[in-house]
Amino acid sequence: MINPFDLGSSRIVSGTGHASERDPVLDQARLAVGLIALMVKDDGERMTKDERTAR
């Protein structure tokens, strides 16, 4: 099972062997914000009962 809260490595090596640093916490935060943005309704729209109870 994949744990969505596992953080990746802070060092990435490309296919050409170039190593670069990244912030895994910032990457995880971007993914979470993107997911929340997909779930937000536009102004004036209401969620249906099925959407509110979906798991």
Backbone torsions as a table, in degrees:
resi	resn	phi	psi	omega
1	MET	NA	139.7	179.3
2	ILE	-88.8	129.3	176.7
3	ASN	-93.8	114.3	-177.3
4	PRO	-68.5	-10.6	-179.6
5	PHE	-96.6	-0.5	174.9
6	ASP	-69.6	133.2	178.4
7	LEU	-93.6	141.8	179.0
8	GLY	-77.8	-175.4	-179.7
9	SER	-72.7	151.7	178.0
10	SER	-86.7	-4.3	179.9
11	ARG	-123.8	127.4	-179.7
12	ILE	-116.4	135.5	177.0
13	VAL	-114.0	122.8	-178.5
14	SER	-76.3	174.5	178.7
15	GLY	-63.9	-22.7	178.9
16	THR	-90.0	-0.7	178.8
17	GLY	93.5	0.4	178.9
18	HIS	-75.5	124.2	179.6
19	ALA	-97.5	137.6	176.8
20	SER	-139.0	154.7	-179.6
21	GLU	-95.3	149.8	175.6
22	ARG	-147.0	166.9	178.9
23	ASP	-105.3	104.0	-177.0
24	PRO	-64.4	-28.8	178.1
25	VAL	-67.9	-42.6	178.5
26	LEU	-64.9	-40.3	177.3
27	ASP	-61.1	-43.6	179.2
28	GLN	-64.7	-39.2	178.8
29	ALA	-64.6	-40.2	178.1
30	ARG	-62.4	-41.6	178.4
31	LEU	-63.7	-42.9	-179.6
32	ALA	-65.2	-42.5	179.3
33	VAL	-64.6	-39.9	177.7
34	GLY	-63.0	-40.9	178.7
35	LEU	-65.3	-43.6	178.8
36	ILE	-63.4	-40.1	179.5
37	ALA	-62.1	-33.4	177.8
38	LEU	-70.1	-28.8	-176.8
39	MET	-86.9	-14.4	-176.9
40	VAL	-76.4	134.7	177.7
41	LYS	-85.9	155.2	175.2
42	ASP	-70.7	162.0	178.7
43	ASP	-55.7	135.0	176.6
44	GLY	88.1	-13.7	179.4
45	GLU	-88.9	144.4	177.9
46	ARG	-117.2	148.4	177.9
47	MET	-77.2	144.5	176.2
48	THR	-78.4	167.3	178.9
49	LYS	-61.0	-40.6	178.8
50	ASP	-61.4	-39.9	178.5
51	GLU	-67.2	-37.3	-179.5
52	ARG	-69.5	-31.0	-176.2
53	THR	-100.2	1.4	-178.8
54	ALA	-64.0	140.3	178.3
55	ARG	-126.9	NA	NA
